Amino acid sequence: MKRVITKTEEFEIMKLVLDKFLWIGVIIMAYGFYRIVGLNNDFWFGFSILVLGALVLMLFVWILMKEYNYVKR
């Protein structure tokens, strides 16, 4: 027997999952920034990590746009 959840419960679960994507993207970008300005001054490696973090955040935006129907005015 499957349990049926309401739209608000589904939204709350989705917020928890997508919040993790947001934190992971921000942490990856912060690490990339640290590698750029840190002791090693490894610009290209840090920049590539920054781009990876931006891609994770773009994935976050894509999932949001795919999952929710926005009202068009």
Predicted model as a PDB file, atoms N, CA, C, CB and O in Angstrom, pLDDT in the B-factor column:
MODEL        1                                                                  
ATOM      1  N   MET A   1       0.845  -1.173   0.000  1.00 76.00           N  
ATOM      2  CA  MET A   1       0.000   0.000   0.000  1.00 76.00           C  
ATOM      3  C   MET A   1       0.893   1.240   0.000  1.00 76.00           C  
ATOM      4  CB  MET A   1      -0.963  -0.004   1.221  1.00 76.00           C  
ATOM      5  O   MET A   1       1.714   1.426   0.899  1.00 76.00           O  
ATOM      6  N   LYS A   2       0.726   2.072  -1.002  1.00 78.00           N  
ATOM      7  CA  LYS A   2       1.528   3.289  -1.101  1.00 78.00           C  
ATOM      8  C   LYS A   2       0.835   4.424  -0.377  1.00 78.00           C  
ATOM      9  CB  LYS A   2       1.780   3.664  -2.571  1.00 78.00           C  
ATOM     10  O   LYS A   2      -0.391   4.534  -0.369  1.00 78.00           O  
ATOM     11  N   ARG A   3       1.650   5.258   0.227  1.00 81.00           N  
ATOM     12  CA  ARG A   3       1.132   6.422   0.930  1.00 81.00           C  
ATOM     13  C   ARG A   3       1.101   7.599  -0.040  1.00 81.00           C  
ATOM     14  CB  ARG A   3       1.994   6.753   2.189  1.00 81.00           C  
ATOM     15  O   ARG A   3       2.077   7.841  -0.751  1.00 81.00           O  
ATOM     16  N   VAL A   4       0.018   8.313  -0.074  1.00 83.00           N  
ATOM     17  CA  VAL A   4      -0.137   9.465  -0.955  1.00 83.00           C  
ATOM     18  C   VAL A   4       0.206  10.721  -0.162  1.00 83.00           C  
ATOM     19  CB  VAL A   4      -1.587   9.545  -1.543  1.00 83.00           C  
ATOM     20  O   VAL A   4      -0.298  10.932   0.941  1.00 83.00           O  
ATOM     21  N   ILE A   5       1.086  11.567  -0.753  1.00 82.00           N  
ATOM     22  CA  ILE A   5       1.439  12.806  -0.069  1.00 82.00           C  
ATOM     23  C   ILE A   5       0.772  13.981  -0.776  1.00 82.00           C  
ATOM     24  CB  ILE A   5       2.980  12.994  -0.022  1.00 82.00           C  
ATOM     25  O   ILE A   5       0.458  13.924  -1.965  1.00 82.00           O  
ATOM     26  N   THR A   6       0.571  15.026  -0.021  1.00 84.00           N  
ATOM     27  CA  THR A   6      -0.069  16.216  -0.580  1.00 84.00           C  
ATOM     28  C   THR A   6       0.957  17.056  -1.329  1.00 84.00           C  
ATOM     29  CB  THR A   6      -0.741  17.053   0.532  1.00 84.00           C  
ATOM     30  O   THR A   6       2.159  16.802  -1.260  1.00 84.00           O  
ATOM     31  N   LYS A   7       0.463  18.053  -2.042  1.00 78.00           N  
ATOM     32  CA  LYS A   7       1.352  18.947  -2.796  1.00 78.00           C  
ATOM     33  C   LYS A   7       2.268  19.727  -1.864  1.00 78.00           C  
ATOM     34  CB  LYS A   7       0.534  19.920  -3.655  1.00 78.00           C  
ATOM     35  O   LYS A   7       3.430  19.957  -2.199  1.00 78.00           O  
ATOM     36  N   THR A   8       1.772  20.136  -0.705  1.00 83.00           N  
ATOM     37  CA  THR A   8       2.626  20.893   0.225  1.00 83.00           C  
ATOM     38  C   THR A   8       3.723  20.001   0.804  1.00 83.00           C  
ATOM     39  CB  THR A   8       1.780  21.499   1.368  1.00 83.00           C  
ATOM     40  O   THR A   8       4.853  20.455   0.983  1.00 83.00           O  
ATOM     41  N   GLU A   9       3.403  18.733   1.101  1.00 83.00           N  
ATOM     42  CA  GLU A   9       4.427  17.808   1.592  1.00 83.00           C  
ATOM     43  C   GLU A   9       5.471  17.533   0.512  1.00 83.00           C  
ATOM     44  CB  GLU A   9       3.783  16.488   2.057  1.00 83.00           C  
ATOM     45  O   GLU A   9       6.664  17.451   0.802  1.00 83.00           O  
ATOM     46  N   GLU A  10       5.020  17.393  -0.727  1.00 79.00           N  
ATOM     47  CA  GLU A  10       5.949  17.190  -1.834  1.00 79.00           C  
ATOM     48  C   GLU A  10       6.870  18.399  -1.996  1.00 79.00           C  
ATOM     49  CB  GLU A  10       5.181  16.927  -3.138  1.00 79.00           C  
ATOM     50  O   GLU A  10       8.066  18.245  -2.247  1.00 79.00           O  
ATOM     51  N   PHE A  11       6.310  19.598  -1.852  1.00 78.00           N  
ATOM     52  CA  PHE A  11       7.101  20.815  -1.958  1.00 78.00           C  
ATOM     53  C   PHE A  11       8.135  20.906  -0.842  1.00 78.00           C  
ATOM     54  CB  PHE A  11       6.195  22.034  -1.930  1.00 78.00           C  
ATOM     55  O   PHE A  11       9.271  21.310  -1.090  1.00 78.00           O  
ATOM     56  N   GLU A  12       7.766  20.542   0.368  1.00 83.00           N  
ATOM     57  CA  GLU A  12       8.707  20.582   1.493  1.00 83.00           C  
ATOM     58  C   GLU A  12       9.858  19.585   1.293  1.00 83.00           C  
ATOM     59  CB  GLU A  12       7.970  20.279   2.813  1.00 83.00           C  
ATOM     60  O   GLU A  12      11.007  19.899   1.603  1.00 83.00           O  
ATOM     61  N   ILE A  13       9.557  18.396   0.782  1.00 82.00           N  
ATOM     62  CA  ILE A  13      10.604  17.408   0.515  1.00 82.00           C  
ATOM     63  C   ILE A  13      11.531  17.912  -0.580  1.00 82.00           C  
ATOM     64  CB  ILE A  13       9.988  16.051   0.114  1.00 82.00           C  
ATOM     65  O   ILE A  13      12.751  17.774  -0.483  1.00 82.00           O  
ATOM     66  N   MET A  14      10.944  18.504  -1.635  1.00 78.00           N  
ATOM     67  CA  MET A  14      11.753  19.018  -2.738  1.00 78.00           C  
ATOM     68  C   MET A  14      12.648  20.157  -2.272  1.00 78.00           C  
ATOM     69  CB  MET A  14      10.856  19.489  -3.885  1.00 78.00           C  
ATOM     70  O   MET A  14      13.787  20.269  -2.726  1.00 78.00           O  
ATOM     71  N   LYS A  15      12.152  21.003  -1.371  1.00 81.00           N  
ATOM     72  CA  LYS A  15      12.981  22.082  -0.830  1.00 81.00           C  
ATOM     73  C   LYS A  15      14.188  21.526  -0.087  1.00 81.00           C  
ATOM     74  CB  LYS A  15      12.157  22.975   0.102  1.00 81.00           C  
ATOM     75  O   LYS A  15      15.288  22.065  -0.207  1.00 81.00           O  
ATOM     76  N   LEU A  16      14.000  20.461   0.675  1.00 84.00           N  
ATOM     77  CA  LEU A  16      15.118  19.857   1.407  1.00 84.00           C  
ATOM     78  C   LEU A  16      16.167  19.303   0.458  1.00 84.00           C  
ATOM     79  CB  LEU A  16      14.615  18.747   2.326  1.00 84.00           C  
ATOM     80  O   LEU A  16      17.366  19.471   0.683  1.00 84.00           O  
ATOM     81  N   VAL A  17      15.719  18.645  -0.602  1.00 81.00           N  
ATOM     82  CA  VAL A  17      16.663  18.059  -1.558  1.00 81.00           C  
ATOM     83  C   VAL A  17      17.407  19.153  -2.318  1.00 81.00           C  
ATOM     84  CB  VAL A  17      15.929  17.131  -2.545  1.00 81.00           C  
ATOM     85  O   VAL A  17      18.630  19.098  -2.439  1.00 81.00           O  
ATOM     86  N   LEU A  18      16.683  20.142  -2.829  1.00 78.00           N  
ATOM     87  CA  LEU A  18      17.307  21.190  -3.628  1.00 78.00           C  
ATOM     88  C   LEU A  18      18.192  22.104  -2.787  1.00 78.00           C  
ATOM     89  CB  LEU A  18      16.244  22.008  -4.328  1.00 78.00           C  
ATOM     90  O   LEU A  18      19.145  22.691  -3.300  1.00 78.00           O  
ATOM     91  N   ASP A  19      17.885  22.225  -1.515  1.00 83.00           N  
ATOM     92  CA  ASP A  19      18.735  23.010  -0.622  1.00 83.00           C  
ATOM     93  C   ASP A  19      20.128  22.394  -0.527  1.00 83.00           C  
ATOM     94  CB  ASP A  19      18.100  23.111   0.776  1.00 83.00           C  
ATOM     95  O   ASP A  19      21.121  23.112  -0.405  1.00 83.00           O  
ATOM     96  N   LYS A  20      20.201  21.073  -0.582  1.00 84.00           N  
ATOM     97  CA  LYS A  20      21.509  20.398  -0.546  1.00 84.00           C  
ATOM     98  C   LYS A  20      22.309  20.698  -1.808  1.00 84.00           C  
ATOM     99  CB  LYS A  20      21.330  18.872  -0.387  1.00 84.00           C  
ATOM    100  O   LYS A  20      23.521  20.901  -1.730  1.00 84.00           O  
ATOM    101  N   PHE A  21      21.649  20.732  -2.984  1.00 80.00           N  
ATOM    102  CA  PHE A  21      22.333  21.117  -4.217  1.00 80.00           C  
ATOM    103  C   PHE A  21      22.908  22.527  -4.087  1.00 80.00           C  
ATOM    104  CB  PHE A  21      21.368  21.038  -5.420  1.00 80.00           C  
ATOM    105  O   PHE A  21      24.038  22.783  -4.504  1.00 80.00           O  
ATOM    106  N   LEU A  22      22.131  23.431  -3.512  1.00 85.00           N  
ATOM    107  CA  LEU A  22      22.579  24.810  -3.349  1.00 85.00           C  
ATOM    108  C   LEU A  22      23.812  24.884  -2.462  1.00 85.00           C  
ATOM    109  CB  LEU A  22      21.461  25.668  -2.765  1.00 85.00           C  
ATOM    110  O   LEU A  22      24.776  25.572  -2.801  1.00 85.00           O  
ATOM    111  N   TRP A  23      23.797  24.189  -1.335  1.00 89.00           N  
ATOM    112  CA  TRP A  23      24.946  24.213  -0.430  1.00 89.00           C  
ATOM    113  C   TRP A  23      26.170  23.576  -1.051  1.00 89.00           C  
ATOM    114  CB  TRP A  23      24.610  23.511   0.864  1.00 89.00           C  
ATOM    115  O   TRP A  23      27.284  24.073  -0.885  1.00 89.00           O  
ATOM    116  N   ILE A  24      25.973  22.470  -1.770  1.00 89.00           N  
ATOM    117  CA  ILE A  24      27.112  21.815  -2.415  1.00 89.00           C  
ATOM    118  C   ILE A  24      27.745  22.729  -3.448  1.00 89.00           C  
ATOM    119  CB  ILE A  24      26.680  20.501  -3.070  1.00 89.00           C  
ATOM    120  O   ILE A  24      28.970  22.826  -3.521  1.00 89.00           O  
ATOM    121  N   GLY A  25      26.918  23.406  -4.257  1.00 86.00           N  
ATOM    122  CA  GLY A  25      27.447  24.329  -5.264  1.00 86.00           C  
ATOM    123  C   GLY A  25      28.207  25.483  -4.648  1.00 86.00           C  
ATOM    124  O   GLY A  25      29.264  25.865  -5.151  1.00 86.00           O  
ATOM    125  N   VAL A  26      27.689  26.043  -3.573  1.00 90.00           N  
ATOM    126  CA  VAL A  26      28.351  27.173  -2.913  1.00 90.00           C  
ATOM    127  C   VAL A  26      29.667  26.727  -2.277  1.00 90.00           C  
ATOM    128  CB  VAL A  26      27.425  27.796  -1.843  1.00 90.00           C  
ATOM    129  O   VAL A  26      30.661  27.449  -2.344  1.00 90.00           O  
ATOM    130  N   ILE A  27      29.682  25.560  -1.668  1.00 93.00           N  
ATOM    131  CA  ILE A  27      30.913  25.063  -1.040  1.00 93.00           C  
ATOM    132  C   ILE A  27      31.976  24.776  -2.098  1.00 93.00           C  
ATOM    133  CB  ILE A  27      30.627  23.788  -0.213  1.00 93.00           C  
ATOM    134  O   ILE A  27      33.150  25.089  -1.897  1.00 93.00           O  
ATOM    135  N   ILE A  28      31.575  24.184  -3.222  1.00 91.00           N  
ATOM    136  CA  ILE A  28      32.539  23.923  -4.300  1.00 91.00           C  
ATOM    137  C   ILE A  28      33.111  25.235  -4.830  1.00 91.00           C  
ATOM    138  CB  ILE A  28      31.872  23.127  -5.450  1.00 91.00           C  
ATOM    139  O   ILE A  28      34.315  25.334  -5.064  1.00 91.00           O  
ATOM    140  N   MET A  29      32.264  26.235  -5.020  1.00 91.00           N  
ATOM    141  CA  MET A  29      32.748  27.523  -5.514  1.00 91.00           C  
ATOM    142  C   MET A  29      33.656  28.208  -4.497  1.00 91.00           C  
ATOM    143  CB  MET A  29      31.572  28.432  -5.855  1.00 91.00           C  
ATOM    144  O   MET A  29      34.643  28.840  -4.873  1.00 91.00           O  
ATOM    145  N   ALA A  30      33.328  28.087  -3.218  1.00 91.00           N  
ATOM    146  CA  ALA A  30      34.185  28.680  -2.186  1.00 91.00           C  
ATOM    147  C   ALA A  30      35.550  27.998  -2.159  1.00 91.00           C  
ATOM    148  CB  ALA A  30      33.514  28.579  -0.801  1.00 91.00           C  
ATOM    149  O   ALA A  30      36.568  28.664  -1.973  1.00 91.00           O  
ATOM    150  N   TYR A  31      35.582  26.686  -2.343  1.00 91.00           N  
ATOM    151  CA  TYR A  31      36.862  25.979  -2.392  1.00 91.00           C  
ATOM    152  C   TYR A  31      37.679  26.413  -3.606  1.00 91.00           C  
ATOM    153  CB  TYR A  31      36.634  24.461  -2.425  1.00 91.00           C  
ATOM    154  O   TYR A  31      38.895  26.579  -3.511  1.00 91.00           O  
ATOM    155  N   GLY A  32      37.014  26.598  -4.742  1.00 89.00           N  
ATOM    156  CA  GLY A  32      37.711  27.083  -5.933  1.00 89.00           C  
ATOM    157  C   GLY A  32      38.283  28.467  -5.731  1.00 89.00           C  
ATOM    158  O   GLY A  32      39.405  28.747  -6.155  1.00 89.00           O  
ATOM    159  N   PHE A  33      37.515  29.343  -5.082  1.00 89.00           N  
ATOM    160  CA  PHE A  33      37.999  30.685  -4.787  1.00 89.00           C  
ATOM    161  C   PHE A  33      39.187  30.639  -3.829  1.00 89.00           C  
ATOM    162  CB  PHE A  33      36.874  31.539  -4.196  1.00 89.00           C  
ATOM    163  O   PHE A  33      40.143  31.402  -3.970  1.00 89.00           O  
ATOM    164  N   TYR A  34      39.112  29.732  -2.852  1.00 89.00           N  
ATOM    165  CA  TYR A  34      40.226  29.558  -1.915  1.00 89.00           C  
ATOM    166  C   TYR A  34      41.488  29.108  -2.642  1.00 89.00           C  
ATOM    167  CB  TYR A  34      39.857  28.541  -0.827  1.00 89.00           C  
ATOM    168  O   TYR A  34      42.587  29.568  -2.333  1.00 89.00           O  
ATOM    169  N   ARG A  35      41.323  28.198  -3.617  1.00 87.00           N  
ATOM    170  CA  ARG A  35      42.491  27.728  -4.376  1.00 87.00           C  
ATOM    171  C   ARG A  35      43.091  28.827  -5.233  1.00 87.00           C  
ATOM    172  CB  ARG A  35      42.109  26.549  -5.256  1.00 87.00           C  
ATOM    173  O   ARG A  35      44.298  28.837  -5.474  1.00 87.00           O  
ATOM    174  N   ILE A  36      42.248  29.767  -5.703  1.00 87.00           N  
ATOM    175  CA  ILE A  36      42.765  30.867  -6.517  1.00 87.00           C  
ATOM    176  C   ILE A  36      43.569  31.842  -5.662  1.00 87.00           C  
ATOM    177  CB  ILE A  36      41.612  31.604  -7.221  1.00 87.00           C  
ATOM    178  O   ILE A  36      44.674  32.227  -6.046  1.00 87.00           O  
ATOM    179  N   VAL A  37      43.042  32.245  -4.520  1.00 87.00           N  
ATOM    180  CA  VAL A  37      43.701  33.273  -3.712  1.00 87.00           C  
ATOM    181  C   VAL A  37      44.504  32.694  -2.548  1.00 87.00           C  
ATOM    182  CB  VAL A  37      42.671  34.238  -3.179  1.00 87.00           C  
ATOM    183  O   VAL A  37      45.110  33.450  -1.788  1.00 87.00           O  
ATOM    184  N   GLY A  38      44.520  31.387  -2.396  1.00 81.00           N  
ATOM    185  CA  GLY A  38      45.202  30.751  -1.274  1.00 81.00           C  
ATOM    186  C   GLY A  38      46.711  30.792  -1.412  1.00 81.00           C  
ATOM    187  O   GLY A  38      47.265  31.545  -2.213  1.00 81.00           O  
ATOM    188  N   LEU A  39      47.348  29.976  -0.625  1.00 71.00           N  
ATOM    189  CA  LEU A  39      48.807  29.944  -0.597  1.00 71.00           C  
ATOM    190  C   LEU A  39      49.405  29.435  -1.902  1.00 71.00           C  
ATOM    191  CB  LEU A  39      49.279  29.082   0.545  1.00 71.00           C  
ATOM    192  O   LEU A  39      50.491  29.866  -2.290  1.00 71.00           O  
ATOM    193  N   ASN A  40      48.723  28.536  -2.576  1.00 71.00           N  
ATOM    194  CA  ASN A  40      49.290  27.937  -3.787  1.00 71.00           C  
ATOM    195  C   ASN A  40      49.185  28.859  -4.997  1.00 71.00           C  
ATOM    196  CB  ASN A  40      48.596  26.623  -4.089  1.00 71.00           C  
ATOM    197  O   ASN A  40      49.997  28.761  -5.917  1.00 71.00           O  
ATOM    198  N   ASN A  41      48.199  29.751  -5.011  1.00 73.00           N  
ATOM    199  CA  ASN A  41      47.940  30.626  -6.156  1.00 73.00           C  
ATOM    200  C   ASN A  41      47.803  29.835  -7.450  1.00 73.00           C  
ATOM    201  CB  ASN A  41      49.055  31.656  -6.295  1.00 73.00           C  
ATOM    202  O   ASN A  41      48.301  30.255  -8.495  1.00 73.00           O  
ATOM    203  N   ASP A  42      47.141  28.711  -7.383  1.00 80.00           N  
ATOM    204  CA  ASP A  42      46.918  27.858  -8.548  1.00 80.00           C  
ATOM    205  C   ASP A  42      45.654  28.339  -9.250  1.00 80.00           C  
ATOM    206  CB  ASP A  42      46.800  26.347  -8.138  1.00 80.00           C  
ATOM    207  O   ASP A  42      44.559  27.839  -8.988  1.00 80.00           O  
ATOM    208  N   PHE A  43      45.814  29.314 -10.147  1.00 86.00           N  
ATOM    209  CA  PHE A  43      44.665  29.994 -10.748  1.00 86.00           C  
ATOM    210  C   PHE A  43      43.804  29.067 -11.582  1.00 86.00           C  
ATOM    211  CB  PHE A  43      45.134  31.138 -11.600  1.00 86.00           C  
ATOM    212  O   PHE A  43      42.588  29.033 -11.390  1.00 86.00           O  
ATOM    213  N   TRP A  44      44.387  28.316 -12.499  1.00 88.00           N  
ATOM    214  CA  TRP A  44      43.584  27.535 -13.438  1.00 88.00           C  
ATOM    215  C   TRP A  44      42.871  26.376 -12.757  1.00 88.00           C  
ATOM    216  CB  TRP A  44      44.457  27.009 -14.556  1.00 88.00           C  
ATOM    217  O   TRP A  44      41.741  26.054 -13.122  1.00 88.00           O  
ATOM    218  N   PHE A  45      43.499  25.751 -11.787  1.00 88.00           N  
ATOM    219  CA  PHE A  45      42.829  24.682 -11.051  1.00 88.00           C  
ATOM    220  C   PHE A  45      41.668  25.257 -10.231  1.00 88.00           C  
ATOM    221  CB  PHE A  45      43.832  23.941 -10.130  1.00 88.00           C  
ATOM    222  O   PHE A  45      40.576  24.688 -10.210  1.00 88.00           O  
ATOM    223  N   GLY A  46      41.907  26.369  -9.567  1.00 88.00           N  
ATOM    224  CA  GLY A  46      40.850  27.011  -8.799  1.00 88.00           C  
ATOM    225  C   GLY A  46      39.716  27.497  -9.683  1.00 88.00           C  
ATOM    226  O   GLY A  46      38.544  27.395  -9.318  1.00 88.00           O  
ATOM    227  N   PHE A  47      40.071  28.032 -10.858  1.00 91.00           N  
ATOM    228  CA  PHE A  47      39.044  28.507 -11.784  1.00 91.00           C  
ATOM    229  C   PHE A  47      38.202  27.352 -12.303  1.00 91.00           C  
ATOM    230  CB  PHE A  47      39.683  29.256 -12.954  1.00 91.00           C  
ATOM    231  O   PHE A  47      36.990  27.495 -12.465  1.00 91.00           O  
ATOM    232  N   SER A  48      38.827  26.213 -12.564  1.00 93.00           N  
ATOM    233  CA  SER A  48      38.055  25.058 -13.036  1.00 93.00           C  
ATOM    234  C   SER A  48      37.109  24.552 -11.950  1.00 93.00           C  
ATOM    235  CB  SER A  48      38.999  23.926 -13.482  1.00 93.00           C  
ATOM    236  O   SER A  48      36.002  24.106 -12.250  1.00 93.00           O  
ATOM    237  N   ILE A  49      37.534  24.620 -10.705  1.00 92.00           N  
ATOM    238  CA  ILE A  49      36.646  24.223  -9.611  1.00 92.00           C  
ATOM    239  C   ILE A  49      35.507  25.229  -9.469  1.00 92.00           C  
ATOM    240  CB  ILE A  49      37.433  24.107  -8.284  1.00 92.00           C  
ATOM    241  O   ILE A  49      34.371  24.841  -9.193  1.00 92.00           O  
ATOM    242  N   LEU A  50      35.798  26.513  -9.653  1.00 91.00           N  
ATOM    243  CA  LEU A  50      34.741  27.523  -9.646  1.00 91.00           C  
ATOM    244  C   LEU A  50      33.704  27.243 -10.730  1.00 91.00           C  
ATOM    245  CB  LEU A  50      35.337  28.919  -9.839  1.00 91.00           C  
ATOM    246  O   LEU A  50      32.503  27.359 -10.484  1.00 91.00           O  
ATOM    247  N   VAL A  51      34.153  26.882 -11.908  1.00 93.00           N  
ATOM    248  CA  VAL A  51      33.240  26.569 -13.006  1.00 93.00           C  
ATOM    249  C   VAL A  51      32.415  25.327 -12.668  1.00 93.00           C  
ATOM    250  CB  VAL A  51      34.024  26.354 -14.322  1.00 93.00           C  
ATOM    251  O   VAL A  51      31.225  25.273 -12.981  1.00 93.00           O  
ATOM    252  N   LEU A  52      33.029  24.339 -12.039  1.00 92.00           N  
ATOM    253  CA  LEU A  52      32.290  23.151 -11.620  1.00 92.00           C  
ATOM    254  C   LEU A  52      31.179  23.520 -10.631  1.00 92.00           C  
ATOM    255  CB  LEU A  52      33.245  22.123 -10.989  1.00 92.00           C  
ATOM    256  O   LEU A  52      30.062  23.012 -10.735  1.00 92.00           O  
ATOM    257  N   GLY A  53      31.482  24.398  -9.678  1.00 91.00           N  
ATOM    258  CA  GLY A  53      30.461  24.850  -8.738  1.00 91.00           C  
ATOM    259  C   GLY A  53      29.342  25.596  -9.434  1.00 91.00           C  
ATOM    260  O   GLY A  53      28.175  25.453  -9.069  1.00 91.00           O  
ATOM    261  N   ALA A  54      29.692  26.394 -10.439  1.00 91.00           N  
ATOM    262  CA  ALA A  54      28.664  27.106 -11.206  1.00 91.00           C  
ATOM    263  C   ALA A  54      27.791  26.120 -11.977  1.00 91.00           C  
ATOM    264  CB  ALA A  54      29.313  28.116 -12.177  1.00 91.00           C  
ATOM    265  O   ALA A  54      26.584  26.330 -12.103  1.00 91.00           O  
ATOM    266  N   LEU A  55      28.390  25.045 -12.494  1.00 91.00           N  
ATOM    267  CA  LEU A  55      27.601  24.029 -13.198  1.00 91.00           C  
ATOM    268  C   LEU A  55      26.636  23.316 -12.253  1.00 91.00           C  
ATOM    269  CB  LEU A  55      28.527  23.006 -13.864  1.00 91.00           C  
ATOM    270  O   LEU A  55      25.513  22.996 -12.644  1.00 91.00           O  
ATOM    271  N   VAL A  56      27.059  23.066 -11.025  1.00 87.00           N  
ATOM    272  CA  VAL A  56      26.160  22.456 -10.042  1.00 87.00           C  
ATOM    273  C   VAL A  56      24.998  23.396  -9.759  1.00 87.00           C  
ATOM    274  CB  VAL A  56      26.918  22.118  -8.730  1.00 87.00           C  
ATOM    275  O   VAL A  56      23.855  22.951  -9.653  1.00 87.00           O  
ATOM    276  N   LEU A  57      25.274  24.686  -9.636  1.00 88.00           N  
ATOM    277  CA  LEU A  57      24.194  25.646  -9.401  1.00 88.00           C  
ATOM    278  C   LEU A  57      23.279  25.757 -10.614  1.00 88.00           C  
ATOM    279  CB  LEU A  57      24.769  27.020  -9.052  1.00 88.00           C  
ATOM    280  O   LEU A  57      22.073  25.942 -10.456  1.00 88.00           O  
ATOM    281  N   MET A  58      23.831  25.647 -11.830  1.00 89.00           N  
ATOM    282  CA  MET A  58      22.990  25.665 -13.024  1.00 89.00           C  
ATOM    283  C   MET A  58      22.114  24.415 -13.079  1.00 89.00           C  
ATOM    284  CB  MET A  58      23.855  25.769 -14.294  1.00 89.00           C  
ATOM    285  O   MET A  58      20.971  24.482 -13.531  1.00 89.00           O  
ATOM    286  N   LEU A  59      22.639  23.278 -12.625  1.00 85.00           N  
ATOM    287  CA  LEU A  59      21.830  22.073 -12.514  1.00 85.00           C  
ATOM    288  C   LEU A  59      20.677  22.301 -11.539  1.00 85.00           C  
ATOM    289  CB  LEU A  59      22.693  20.881 -12.061  1.00 85.00           C  
ATOM    290  O   LEU A  59      19.554  21.856 -11.779  1.00 85.00           O  
ATOM    291  N   PHE A  60      20.958  22.985 -10.459  1.00 82.00           N  
ATOM    292  CA  PHE A  60      19.942  23.345  -9.475  1.00 82.00           C  
ATOM    293  C   PHE A  60      18.826  24.167 -10.123  1.00 82.00           C  
ATOM    294  CB  PHE A  60      20.576  24.127  -8.314  1.00 82.00           C  
ATOM    295  O   PHE A  60      17.646  23.897  -9.902  1.00 82.00           O  
ATOM    296  N   VAL A  61      19.198  25.160 -10.912  1.00 81.00           N  
ATOM    297  CA  VAL A  61      18.211  26.005 -11.593  1.00 81.00           C  
ATOM    298  C   VAL A  61      17.416  25.191 -12.608  1.00 81.00           C  
ATOM    299  CB  VAL A  61      18.904  27.194 -12.290  1.00 81.00           C  
ATOM    300  O   VAL A  61      16.202  25.361 -12.724  1.00 81.00           O  
ATOM    301  N   TRP A  62      18.091  24.305 -13.347  1.00 82.00           N  
ATOM    302  CA  TRP A  62      17.415  23.486 -14.341  1.00 82.00           C  
ATOM    303  C   TRP A  62      16.371  22.579 -13.686  1.00 82.00           C  
ATOM    304  CB  TRP A  62      18.434  22.649 -15.119  1.00 82.00           C  
ATOM    305  O   TRP A  62      15.265  22.425 -14.203  1.00 82.00           O  
ATOM    306  N   ILE A  63      16.729  21.979 -12.542  1.00 76.00           N  
ATOM    307  CA  ILE A  63      15.779  21.111 -11.836  1.00 76.00           C  
ATOM    308  C   ILE A  63      14.585  21.921 -11.355  1.00 76.00           C  
ATOM    309  CB  ILE A  63      16.460  20.403 -10.643  1.00 76.00           C  
ATOM    310  O   ILE A  63      13.444  21.469 -11.448  1.00 76.00           O  
ATOM    311  N   LEU A  64      14.846  23.115 -10.841  1.00 75.00           N  
ATOM    312  CA  LEU A  64      13.735  23.961 -10.403  1.00 75.00           C  
ATOM    313  C   LEU A  64      12.806  24.309 -11.551  1.00 75.00           C  
ATOM    314  CB  LEU A  64      14.261  25.234  -9.767  1.00 75.00           C  
ATOM    315  O   LEU A  64      11.585  24.226 -11.411  1.00 75.00           O  
ATOM    316  N   MET A  65      13.373  24.696 -12.683  1.00 75.00           N  
ATOM    317  CA  MET A  65      12.550  25.087 -13.826  1.00 75.00           C  
ATOM    318  C   MET A  65      11.785  23.891 -14.388  1.00 75.00           C  
ATOM    319  CB  MET A  65      13.421  25.717 -14.920  1.00 75.00           C  
ATOM    320  O   MET A  65      10.655  24.045 -14.850  1.00 75.00           O  
ATOM    321  N   LYS A  66      12.379  22.717 -14.353  1.00 75.00           N  
ATOM    322  CA  LYS A  66      11.729  21.524 -14.866  1.00 75.00           C  
ATOM    323  C   LYS A  66      10.617  21.054 -13.929  1.00 75.00           C  
ATOM    324  CB  LYS A  66      12.752  20.413 -15.069  1.00 75.00           C  
ATOM    325  O   LYS A  66       9.571  20.592 -14.384  1.00 75.00           O  
ATOM    326  N   GLU A  67      10.841  21.171 -12.642  1.00 69.00           N  
ATOM    327  CA  GLU A  67       9.935  20.588 -11.664  1.00 69.00           C  
ATOM    328  C   GLU A  67       8.674  21.430 -11.435  1.00 69.00           C  
ATOM    329  CB  GLU A  67      10.659  20.398 -10.359  1.00 69.00           C  
ATOM    330  O   GLU A  67       7.581  20.893 -11.255  1.00 69.00           O  
ATOM    331  N   TYR A  68       8.839  22.722 -11.445  1.00 68.00           N  
ATOM    332  CA  TYR A  68       7.715  23.581 -11.086  1.00 68.00           C  
ATOM    333  C   TYR A  68       7.222  24.346 -12.302  1.00 68.00           C  
ATOM    334  CB  TYR A  68       8.111  24.554  -9.970  1.00 68.00           C  
ATOM    335  O   TYR A  68       8.006  24.836 -13.114  1.00 68.00           O  
ATOM    336  N   ASN A  69       5.928  24.433 -12.402  1.00 61.00           N  
ATOM    337  CA  ASN A  69       5.313  25.204 -13.478  1.00 61.00           C  
ATOM    338  C   ASN A  69       5.091  26.626 -12.978  1.00 61.00           C  
ATOM    339  CB  ASN A  69       3.967  24.554 -13.949  1.00 61.00           C  
ATOM    340  O   ASN A  69       4.354  26.858 -12.019  1.00 61.00           O  
ATOM    341  N   TYR A  70       5.739  27.564 -13.641  1.00 55.00           N  
ATOM    342  CA  TYR A  70       5.594  28.951 -13.252  1.00 55.00           C  
ATOM    343  C   TYR A  70       4.401  29.570 -13.969  1.00 55.00           C  
ATOM    344  CB  TYR A  70       6.875  29.734 -13.555  1.00 55.00           C  
ATOM    345  O   TYR A  70       4.135  29.263 -15.131  1.00 55.00           O  
ATOM    346  N   VAL A  71       3.699  30.430 -13.279  1.00 47.00           N  
ATOM    347  CA  VAL A  71       2.547  31.099 -13.862  1.00 47.00           C  
ATOM    348  C   VAL A  71       3.048  32.164 -14.823  1.00 47.00           C  
ATOM    349  CB  VAL A  71       1.634  31.718 -12.763  1.00 47.00           C  
ATOM    350  O   VAL A  71       3.856  33.015 -14.451  1.00 47.00           O  
ATOM    351  N   LYS A  72       2.565  32.116 -16.062  1.00 48.00           N  
ATOM    352  CA  LYS A  72       2.956  33.113 -17.049  1.00 48.00           C  
ATOM    353  C   LYS A  72       1.946  34.246 -17.015  1.00 48.00           C  
ATOM    354  CB  LYS A  72       3.053  32.494 -18.472  1.00 48.00           C  
ATOM    355  O   LYS A  72       0.736  34.018 -16.997  1.00 48.00           O  
ATOM    356  N   ARG A  73       2.458  35.472 -17.006  1.00 46.00           N  
ATOM    357  CA  ARG A  73       1.562  36.633 -16.954  1.00 46.00           C  
ATOM    358  C   ARG A  73       1.365  37.192 -18.333  1.00 46.00           C  
ATOM    359  CB  ARG A  73       2.109  37.716 -16.019  1.00 46.00           C  
ATOM    360  O   ARG A  73       0.643  38.174 -18.503  1.00 46.00           O  
TER     361      ARG A  73                                                      
ENDMDL                                                                          
END                                                                             
